[in-house]
Every structure is written in C-alpha cells, then in structure tokens.
Amino acid sequence: MSSWKNLLLKIGDNCPEYGNSDDLKDHIETCFGVIRRELEHSSDDVPHVGLLNLENEDFVKKVVETTQRKFQDALDSGNCDRIRILMRFLTVMMCSKILQPGSLVVVFETLLSSAATTVDEDKGNPSWQARADFYVTCILSCLPWGGAELIEQVPEEIERVMAGLEAYLSIRRHTSDTGLSFFEEDDESGKGLVEKDFLEDLWHRVQALSSNGWKLDSVPRPHLSFEAQLVSGKSHEFGPISCPEQPDVPTAVSGITHGKQKHDAELKYPQRIRRLNIFPASKSEVDMQPIDRFILEEYLLDVLLFFNGCRKECAFYMVNLPVPFRYEYLMAETIFSQALPGAFPAVVAGAVRALFEKIADLDMECRIRFILWFSHHLSNFQFIWPWEEWAYVLDLPKWAPQRVFVQEVLEREVRLSYWDKVKQSIENAPALEELLPPKGGPNFKYSMEDGRERSEEHALSAELTNKVKGRQTAREIIVWVEESVYPIHGLGVTIKVVVQTLLDIGSKSFTHLITVLERYGQVISKICPDHDKQLMLIEEVSLFWKNNTQNAAISIDRMMGYRLISNLAIVRWVFSPENIDQFHTSDRPWEVLRNAVSKTYNRICDLRKEIISLKKGVTLAEEAAAKAKAELEAAESKLSLVDGEPVLGGNPARLSRLKLHAEKAKNEEISAKESLEAKEALFARAVEENEALYLSLYRNFSNVLMERLPDASRAGTLQDLKSTHADAMAVDLEEPSAMELDNENGRPKKSQSNGGSSGNVYNIGEKEQWCLSTLGYVKAFSRQYASEIWPHMEKLDAEVLSEDTHPLFRRAVYSGLHRPIN
C-alpha cells in the first residue's frame, strides 16, 4: 500500500505512522503533505482532499468530474453500495467547500423526483418502490454528514428538499417485513403493518436531528479545523445526472406479475439492514440521539463491507468507531443481523442466551444460521461454553426447539473437531452426551470385522472389491453385474452390493470417494437409471452413513454432481416416511434437500452467466467477421494495373490473406453461434427441470402438511396451532417465560424454555411442533430461492396453491416470497 493510502486509512488512530499522536488536525496536515508531494507522480491515484483544492483547482475539478461519471455509471447499473458511498462523498466535498451546495441539492431533487414518479399509481410503476425507497434513503443518510452546512448555506433549498421527502413519505406504501422478520411471532402479530418501516423510522430520526439543530457528535467533522483555509478555495459545480427509467408496467397486471417485479426490485435494491432487537433499548441505545443508531449501523456495515476478508483490521475498526458513547450491545445486534460473530465476548454470550430463550419463535432460516455460526464461533474458542446452563433441555421432549438446537450445535462441532474433543467440552454437563451424534464410522453391511456370518452377498462384495483393486474398468464390472449378479440375485441385492461396496472403498477420505465415483460412477448409473432405482440408491447411502450425517450429505451431493442422482429422486427420498418423522427433530434430511436445491439453483445461475458471456462472444465474432468481409470487399473493389491493363483487385498475396482471414472470422462467428445455441438448449432444459423440482417440492410439502395440520377452522394462524396442544393439556402458565438479563454479561436469572413453556416443560405437542417446523422450512426455502420460484408462480398457484390448500401452508409460501397474502 502506498504511503498516502496507509496514512489516509489511519487518520484518527494513535499509531506509529503519526508519531503515536491522536491529534486529528495534525494527522490531516501530515497526510496532505504526503499527498501533495506525490501528486505530480501519481495524479490518477490520489484522493480528493479539501486542502488540495487550495493549491490545485484543476486537479480537484477533474476529481469532481470523475466522481460525476462514476456516480452516473452507478445509477445506471444499480450499484447500491457505490451510489450510497458516492453520495456521502459528495456531501463531504460540499462541507469542504469543494462542491457547491446547490449542486448537491440538485442531486437530491433528481433522485427525489425519480422516486416520486416511480410510486405514482398513474405515471410510474409502484412495483419498483424498492428503488424509490433506496434513493430516498440515500438522501436521508447524507443529512447527518451535511445537514448543518446545507441549512446554513442554502436554507430555502434544503427546506424544499425536506418538504419533498415528507411528501414522498405520504404517498409511498408502508412496507411490511412479513416473511423477513427474525421471529415468527412478529409476522404472526402483524407488527410489520403497525410499526414504522425502515424508511419511516429513518425519517423520524432525521426529523429529530433537524429539531436539534443538526447537532450530533457521532459524525466527525474534520473540515471545521480548516474552515478559515477552505473558504478561500473555489467551489465546483457537479454535472447533471439522470436516473434510469423504471421498467414498464406489465400489460396484463396480476398479483403474480406485480409480485415478480416487486421481488426483482427488492433483489436489486435491498434494504441494507433488518434490525434484530435482542436487547431492550435501555441497553442498546443508551446515551444516544435517535439518529445515532442509524449512523452506528452505517459505520459497522461499512467496516464489514470494506474489510471483508481482513478479520484483524475489521475487528479493530469495529471496536474503535468515532463515537462518544458505548455501543457494544448495538454492535452485537447489528452483527448478529448479518449472521457474523461479535467483538465483545460477554455481550455476544448474552445475545446467544437471549436468542436461545426465543429459539422456538426464531425464523427457521435464522435458526439454521444461528446453529452454523454458534458452532463455528465455539470452535474458535476451544469449544468452551457453560453447557450446564442448558443441561435442562434433556428434560424437554425430543422435539422441543431448544433441545434440537443443542443437539444440532454439538453435531456441527463434531464436524469441526472430533467426537472425543466435543465430549470433553461438555464435561460440566456430562448428561448432554445423550445429544451427541453417534460415534462411529461407516455402517458397511458386508464387513467381516465384527464376526458376522459370511453370506453369498458377502462373497459378491468381496469379489467386487477385488475387481476394483485389480483396476478392472467400469465396463468390465458392468458386464460382471449384468451376467453374474443381477440375473441371479435381483435388483435389490445388486444395488446393495454395488453401492455398499463402492462406498466402503471410498470411505477413507473425500478424495477416495471422488476417485471411486469418477472411475465407477458408470456402474451406478447403469443399475440406477430412473428415479425409483435412484431412491433405492439414496437409501443405501443413508444406511451406509447412518452414523455420520455429514458424510451422508456429502456422498449424496457428490452423486448428484456426477448426475448419478436427480434432484427429483432426492425430493422423493426426503419426503419418505422415515425422513418425514425427523422433520422436527433433526436437520439431516433438510441438509440433503438444501444441498440439492442449491446445486440446481447454482447450475441454472452458471448457465445464465455462460449465456451472457457467449452472447458477448457472438457479438464480437459478428463484428470481426463483418470487418474482415468489408476489408476483403474493399480490396477486391480496387483497380490495379497488370501488364499495363487495369484489373479489379489489389495485391494477389494480400487478397489471399484477406480471404483466409474473412473465412476464419466467419467460421469463428458460426462456431460462437453454435456454442450459444447449445448452451441455450441446456438452459431451456434446466428451466424445465427447475419447474419440475419446485412443483414436486411444493406438492410434497402440501401433501404432508395437509395430512397433519388441524382443520383451518381450528388453526388459521401459527398462534392457533401453538395453542392447540396447550389448550388440550390445560397447562398452568402463571410463571413468565421471558428471560431477564443482568446488567453485566446477559446471564439468565432462570433457565426456561419458551414457546409457551414453564420451568422445564415445553407444552407444544409433537404433532404441532412438526407442523411448525415444516412450515418454517417451507418459508425458508421460498425466501432463499424466490428468484427461481417466481417464474413458475402461475403453475404453482394452479397446481399446488389452490383454494383448498391449507391457509397456513399458503401463508408460509407467500410470506417467504414476500407476496401479499390476500
């Protein structure tokens, strides 16, 4: 890193680069001196600093012009992070007298005009409100950095902007977080329809800042130290910008077309953070102005964005933000909202305990991420955790979410370490060993080590092992199977012997498995060509690795990768009776399903990228062929003298070269088009497979839920479903279930399970919990793969989500897709 960049990064830090001084003004002057010296040598790679404007106006003018071009490019491409950062940069340049305040107001009003037009029912396309909200959020987010200067220099203009913002807030639609809430109870209670949404909340915080005279201490204002100098510099104008037009309103407007466009808009212009309120505001926002929470979240998210991959630096800057108040609780909430570990162990521990107490109400996708993060977090801290606090989960039924959480965390820890190490980590709660996964390796049916009686199948397995060790080819083994195994022993034994034996040979390591599948995958493909036989194949894999969930998932995933197993066969296996019974007590079937859907999703995404690349290649090839043809025709049309007589055509050697070049260019064009056609054919087939996958998945979800959900008249909401068993049991719920945290480290005063529990009692029945868990997975899958589901929504509505579908199932799907229920 060049010296000025290093200095710029460390402005404000007490570090050797600045002589261990923490004087901000000295830092800026030192950094400016270095930049000024380097300006002549690297003018294209020097930052924009207000002091430079005093000595080199032309250079700063170029910076402003470059910023204008980059900002327009960011608007055209929809690069949200770049738009947001550049707008803050424009605001800071205005504060440093580089940019005229009127120019910044014009930028604000351009974005505001676009936003207002977008949400206009008659002139715009309200489906794209996400973009309009993003533009307005960017404007509001600039005001803490420059509101004081704007109100001082252009008071009428900024008041006009504020009035426009208020007008926009009055005509836009309130956005609901339904389907995006961290806790199911928030969706169920309709809190998203009552409370302020993110933009309304930010507007409220900015209004409070305005009422306070734009005074705040959480935004550094280094330009004030140089105000007397900066005022003598020239303020530059910012060139005009334009916002891209919103997509046209579909000619046939329906709930599906509106929902699809709304989803596309929210995908391209996502809300930056969805707040996870773990702690009471009395802890997370103490000694703060309302706007300070937003500013702190911006700092934290920017640090995570720009220092992604630099963990040490990321942690350093997160705990050293330029704010005059404590923020560890708010930092923990912000970081947990991004599914990352926190920086203050005691506060993180309190957050973990708080989330654990509410685990039954935690969104299923969040619950899975919590399990994955927490197990990884513990692996970085020697697996140390006061497990005795949670030992009471053993007294809960096997389907209680807290018990399942502990079980899944321990299983993930074993993956990250080894069984004995994890057992040692729970020595303060030895009874929890009951929740550890089985200790053991493969479950090979034809092993001779345990003294089993040798059968004919054992002999076949041994013969196959010898053939593999003898390096026989896949074709030779297929002939052996077709002549000596299948005709005599039948399909069932054939699949068992081949699959079990090959898995045993590949069980030593992941590399061994890959080698076996690459060499002998054709054997498996030959005996398992259709979904029915592939279902038998998956069952054998699951039995072989019944003591190792991770290896079972990896083996099935690799077999799908080699096209030995289809995604439809995996869906059938997941919804087999044995797995259905585990839906609420184990992540094993869900992990396999997630892998299968993700692999299908990745395949179609990769094909899209390849097609885009090939289309660019075709365009280039067409241009090259046209150019080569034009050069040849031009050469052929020229007159030249041969033996004193005028003839058409130039130098014969040159003409020959041009002909060859034109032919080659034409062939390359044809080849590029053929490659594109082939890839588009693959894509079309993948889209069909995608549709078949989601139809199968949701049909299966619908069927199993319809069999188990109570009648809609008794369970129209999740709360009704939760209370079904409780009402029948008539459980006494006098003791409060909410967890109280002490002021120091968030330890619970009393261990309790939630979800309508008292003491160590979990009063939601097994059938009800099964329904709750399965509905949670429906919502999670719908949300995660919404982009691929929306194109097939009409068919799903017609074939799966019909009027006789249970309302709770339909609500889970719609909620995950962020689609209005009614």
LINPELIN-V920768 format. One record per helix or strand of 3 or more residues. SS is the DSSP state (@ for helix, = for strand). FROM is the first residue (numbers start at 1). TO is the last residue. If there is no record, write none. Layout:
ss,from,to
SS,FROM,TO
SS,FROM,TO
//
This chain:
ss,from,to
@,3,9
@,16,18
@,24,38
@,43,45
@,52,55
@,57,77
@,80,95
@,101,119
@,126,153
@,155,171
@,184,189
@,191,194
@,198,211
@,222,230
@,255,268
@,281,284
@,290,306
@,311,318
@,328,337
@,345,357
@,359,361
@,364,379
@,387,395
@,401,416
@,419,425
@,427,435
@,456,469
@,474,505
@,510,527
@,531,544
@,549,561
@,567,574
@,577,580
@,588,637
=,639,642
=,645,648
@,652,708
@,718,729
@,766,784
@,786,799
@,807,816
//
